[in-house]
Amino acid sequence: MRAGTVLDGRYELVERIGAGGFGQVWEAYDPKIDRWVAVKILTWDDSPDNTRQAARFAREAAVAGGLSHPSIVTVHDFGSTVHDGHQVAYLVMELIDGEPLSTALQAGPLGRADTLDIAYCVADALAAAHDANLVHRDIKPANIMVPDEGATAAKVVDFGITKSADPEHHITATGLLIGTPAYMAPETFTGELDHRSDLYALGCVLHEALAGTPPFTGATFWNLAHQHATQPPPALRTLRPDVYPELEDLVARLLAKNPDDRPQDAHQTRTALNEIGDRYYGRHAPRRGKDLNTDVTLSREEARHGATVPLRQSAHSTCPDCAGDPRRQDGGWCSLCRGTGLVPNRVQVHQVRFPAGLREGQRVRLRGLGERGTNGGENGDLYVTIHVVP
């Protein structure tokens, strides 16, 4: 596939935004209803693995298409066609303004407030899926989309291996384990699982979001299976000293070896997360600072090979002329702040290392270089748009 391809006579592929063992994900335009979408594409032959992947695509379309929830990705269309002589299956989904949690975690652990928000969305999505007798089976950072600033909710994706009470939708072969070992509950390694297995996986995700790594990191499948089954997870506070005690306790319960010792459903988990959020982020809650945007110009050589660039930022404080008189901020005539209510008070210069292989128009996220948070909240992020010149 390449940019400009019109898939099945309808979806114009614009930019590849992801890839994996299944195939590719493209940002695409649907002129029929004037909508930007994400298109997941699988090229397959008649081999058993590819046939199973095609069945997963159909499964994801059927399951996610039947779930309407703000924290579950919306599926618009599913189909198959022939492109360049190859059979192609495709799944058309809403285009999410954000990135996988796995990408966000490459910059390090998340703030506590962001972690709670994301976990609440996932628990809410799981409550809806479990109420429909569906077990996701592959909750992990790569299957959780984190929104950009201004979006309303994190979203769970990839319902292709969901377990259902409906035998028509069971596509796994006998004895085949499905899931991602670092996030699989102990019982899943023996083929026994229910909705509480998803809660264990959510506990693994919470642990990773707060500590930077999953609770178990064995080098092989069997190492991980043994660790999940027999070893206690590391105490979260030893890895993240500022974690809230209630949140540490919830993660420990989610990671219980015995499913009966975990919260008994996603509703309980969601309620627990909500109570923690209310306790620590109430009326005078810490607020995350705003994300900022800027541009950086690089030469072709710098963009190709990487470069360290000084980035100048101005910090601001409340305008002394407008302080205590909000009416002055509305008129736009303050000579000091020009109606913004803020005046620069110091300048910071950050030496930012940009990686190799950048291209014109690419956006780079710099964690923590946005506006300062309030009441102890995390700083926002800085999004840098790259411009390449000769």
Number of C-alpha atoms within 10 A of each C-alpha: 14 10 13 12 15 17 20 14 8 13 23 21 22 17 14 17 14 13 12 7 7 16 16 17 21 24 23 26 20 17 11 8 7 8 12 18 21 26 29 22 23 21 20 19 13 9 9 10 11 15 13 16 22 23 19 22 25 19 21 21 24 17 23 23 18 13 16 14 15 15 23 26 24 22 24 15 14 18 14 17 14 12 14 7 7 11 14 20 21 24 20 23 22 16 18 20 12 15 16 20 22 18 13 19 16 9 12 15 17 19 15 18 19 16 17 21 16 23 23 23 22 26 24 23 25 28 21 19 25 20 14 14 16 20 25 25 26 24 28 26 23 17 16 25 26 26 18 14 13 9 11 12 18 27 25 29 23 22 26 22 23 24 21 18 11 9 8 8 17 15 16 15 9 7 8 9 13 16 18 14 23 23 26 26 32 25 18 18 21 11 12 10 18 18 22 23 26 26 31 27 26 28 27 27 28 27 28 23 26 25 20 18 18 20 24 22 15 15 9 11 14 12 13 21 22 15 18 26 16 11 13 14 18 13 15 22 14 10 14 15 11 11 16 15 13 14 19 18 13 19 24 22 20 27 27 21 20 15 21 10 13 22 20 14 17 25 18 14 26 21 14 17 21 16 13 18 18 12 12 14 15 10 8 9 16 16 17 22 19 19 21 16 14 12 14 13 15 21 14 17 14 19 21 15 13 17 17 12 16 13 13 10 15 12 14 15 11 15 20 13 15 19 13 10 11 11 11 17 19 14 11 13 12 16 8 14 18 16 18 17 22 19 16 13 11 10 11 11 11 13 12 12 11 18 14 13 12 20 15 14 12 12 18 16 16 17 15 17 18 21 19 20 16 14 11 12 18 22 20 21 21 20 19 18 18 20 18 19 12 6
